[in-house]
């Protein structure tokens, strides 16, 4: 049975493909530029994107299960709903969908609202799906490492409620496990939701303290100014996206991203190992810097 990975070129998707291949699955990916595809031997590559109906139909032909992760974009909702409709048209009902933690609550943040809409479609249209709801990606902080290393400031306005930061490798491995479980199930499994979190719930001050420890010099938290954050983001991304990042940061500050009781234990049991921690990520960056 072939498993289709949509979003295979991203930081999670590449790990999903790797984990599936390691587990002996037949894997197909849909990518915009096959010339840039760098996957293991045996991975089937289809050219296209989530708004190209013909390429989507070709990608879903003969597929038994699929992984869907569509990135933040102005047409993100159209991408998601078109893809799910094409999957249903092709008779492919077994899915793993990457949503986001608190998608049903943070409805003022556009890409959270989009993920919530995708969840509703999966539930109402008869899919057999695992909905993954990751918290803030530890890997997001790769984009601010130079500020931390060069200026001694942790600049992400993540607040004092705490974020249960999760590693992309943990997200991808859970996705692969669930894809294979659903693909191999003798019958239709019910929709399930899994919160994907890390081992620690960290505030801005906590993260700054970790960096201070691994670097051996002071790093301070830059504070909760989401207006300044939007302005900084707008210097290297579209203004609509920078504004969306501000809306998300405002929910970090007001609500945090807090796991439910039992979330961590469930993940450790599913993976059979400890979860990757932010401190390990920071130590790797410090050692390389």
C-alpha positions, 0 to 999 in steps of 0.5 A: 500500500502506498502512503502519500506525503503532502508537504514532504519538502518541509521540516516535518514532511522530510522527517515523515518520509524518512520515518516511513521509509525506515519502516518499510512503507511505499512512499509517494510525495507531491513536490513543486520541483522534482529536480530539488527533491532529495529523498531516499531511493524508492520514494516516488515523486509527483510534480504538482501542488495543492491547487493543481487539481490534475496533479493531486488526482495523479498523486492520490491514484492508488494510494491507501493513506496520506499525510497532509501538512499545508503551510501558512499561505494566503490560500491555505484554506483553499489548499486544504479543502481542495486536497481533502475533496480530491482525496475523498473523490479518490476514495482515500479515507485514511489520513494523518492531518497536521493541525495545531494545538488549540486550533479550536480556541485560537480562532482569531489566528488565521492559520489556526482557524484554517486548521480547525476547518480542516479538522471539521471536514475530516470529522464530518466527511467520513475520513478515518483520520488522526489529527495531530495538534503540535505546539510551538516548534522548537525548530522555529528558533533556528531563525533567531539563533543569531540574535541569541548568539550575537546579542544575548537576547531571546527575542520571541515574545512567547510570554509567561504562561508557557509553551510546551515546545515540540521537536519536528522529529517527534511530530514526524515520528508520531505521524509515521506511526499513525500513518502505518497504523491506519494504512494497515488497519483491517477496518475503518478506525475512528477519528482521533486527536493527539496533542504533540508537545515537548517534555517542558512547558517553557516561558520566555524567561525559562528559554533565556535561562536555558540559553544563558546556561548552555552559552555560559553568558547572560541571555535576557528575554526580550519581552512581550512586545508583539507590535515590535515583533510584527515590525521585525517579521515584516522586514523579511516576510509579507506584511499579512504574514507578519500580522498573522505571526503577531496575532499568534504571539498575542495568544502565546502571551495571553494563553500559552500552549499548555498540554492536557493531562496525560499528553506527554505520557501518551507520546512517550508510550507511543514513541517508546523513548523520551521526547526531545528537549529544548535544552538539547536543541540549544546545546547543539546550536551553542556547540556549533556556534 
